[in-house]
């Protein structure tokens, strides 16, 4: 439009000059030459204006093309976007969760067993101990942040994940997952290969029932497809300082070799089955005393659909020291006997559960967990738990997309090596908002 106005102005000006020239004719030859020169100068000015306009248009088109190339593009996996100038897809996700807790008997902390991986279940007071009191508390420590990336390479898809929550000391960020996978190799920290995420209880309580295997370990893992629905895995994992029990207390073992963990996983349309095992070593050194013992563990897990709305869940864990710091409620890895010998400590546990979807937005779950710790000399550890049991009953409601509201009642019971018992009850409400 600007160019048309410029051309019309030039033509009008040229016409006026020509009319003036005709009006004053016949004029002197010198005056005519001057007029021609002026007309020529005007034409050059018009050409310069047209060239400037073309350059401005070209610059504008180049800027638009550059903006189009640098705009954020949709990534290669759901919820992701491309980092500008790269072929890497990234996403940032997580959720905010508020837990409102009412303990009917005693203050059990942010989670029902308070991270009791040593078998003491110290949060549950024994019968006759009236030092407990009812307690109401709220916290948002389960709030979770997650970063994922995917980059195509000549060797396959390079995937990374970094995930944190706020269960560190003083509500500080705590590292949950930090790993990368390329091809069949995983390196970093994530769930132990002994565990199976397809058979995990969906409780409002952070830890879930006793008897679950749910821990994360730094590791190097290799996975290989062995058929349409079967995957094999083998890993070397950090042993996480196995616990040695001794009269008067406990200590952490020395670490020399990583745990060897292997698993077979099958996932089909009707459910999933997992079989995994662990081998490791516990070493105790104190001056001239040096003792070691082999530890082991076996995990079986499955979930089976009963129609479209109901599903059964269950796991069984058996270990000779290998469930220490892996199964909630396991007593430890080994016992240092009075004669200086080191002995692996046997533990067994698991859980069974049933879930049902009442509608597209309402579901419920019922889970029973149990643990048995077999002390050869129970009298040497009278306060530790010989048996533990928990019952979780909950209902979840999703009133809006990416929002969950849940209510849960938890009943726990423990029995010590000297026959004393104790129980506790908790009511918990959870509100979770995902993004």
C-alpha positions, 0 to 999 in steps of 0.5 A: 500500500505504501509503495502505491502511494509513493508511485502515485505521488511521483507520477503526480509530481512528474505531471505537474513539472511537465505542465509547468514546462509546457506552460512556460514554453518556449523557454530558454534552452538552459532552463529546459536543461535544468528542468530535465535535470530536476526530473532525473533527480526525482526519478532517482529518488523514487528508485531509492525509495522503492529499493528501501521498501523492498529491503524492509519487506525482505528483512521482515520476512527473514525475521518472521522465518527466524521466529518460526524456526526458534518457536517451541515445538511439541516434543516426542513424548506426551507432555513434552516440548523441544528445546529450541535449536535441539532435537531433545524433548523435555518435560517438567511434571509432578504433583502437590500433595497435602496429607492431613493426619489424625493419630488415635493413639500416639504420634507416628510421624509423617508416615505410619512406620516412620521409615522403620527399616530396622524392624523396631517399629518404634512408632507403635507403642507397646501395651501398657505404655501410656506416653502416647497421645492423640495427635493431629498434623498436616504436611506436604512433604510428599510433593514431587518434582520430576524432569524427563528428557528424550534425545534420539541418537545413533545408538537409540533413544537417550532418556533421563529422569530426575525426581525429588520430593521433600522428605529430606531433613527439615523439609529439604529436597531429597533425591529420589531418582536420577538416571539415564537409559540408552538402549538396554543400559540404565545408570544412576539411582532408581528403584531397586531391581528387586522391586516391581512397580507393577505390584505396588500398593496405592495407599495414601500413607507414603510408605504403604503396608509392611512387607513391601519392597520399595527402595531406590539404589544407585546401580547399573542395570541391563534389560533385555527383551526375551519375547513379546511380554517378557523382560530380563534384567541384571544389575549391580547395586549399591549395598547401602551399608547393611545393618549388623545387629549386636548386643547393646545396639547395631552398626553398619557393615563395611562395603566392598562389593555391590549387590547382584540383582536379577529379575524376570518380568512379564506384563500382559493384558490380564496383569503382571508377574515379577520374579527377582533375586539378590545376592550380596555380602556383609562384612564386619571388621573390628581390629583383628576380627574380620567376619563376612557372610553371604546374604540373599533375597527372593521377591515374587509379585503379581497383579491379576485383573478380575474383569474390567474393574477389579484387580488382585495384588500380592507379593512375597519376599523371603530373605537371609539378610538380603531384605534389610533396608529394602523391605519395610519391617525387615529386622536387619542383615546379620547378627554378630553373635557372642562368639564373634561369628556373623549370621545372616538374619532371616526375614519373610513378608509381603502383602495382598490387596484388592482394588475396585473402580466404582466409576471413572472417578471413584476407586477403593483399595484394601491391603494387608501387609505382614512381616516375620523376623526370625531371630535365632536368639530372640532374648538378645534383642527383646525390643525388636519386632518379631512380627508386624501387621498392617491393614490399609483401607482407602477410597479415592475420588477424582473430582477433576482432571489431575486432582485426587482426594483420598481418605484412608484408615490404617491399623498396625500391630507389632509383637516384640521378641519378648512377647510384648504387643502394641497397636495403633490406628491412624486416619489420613486424608490426602489431596493431590494436584498433578501438573 
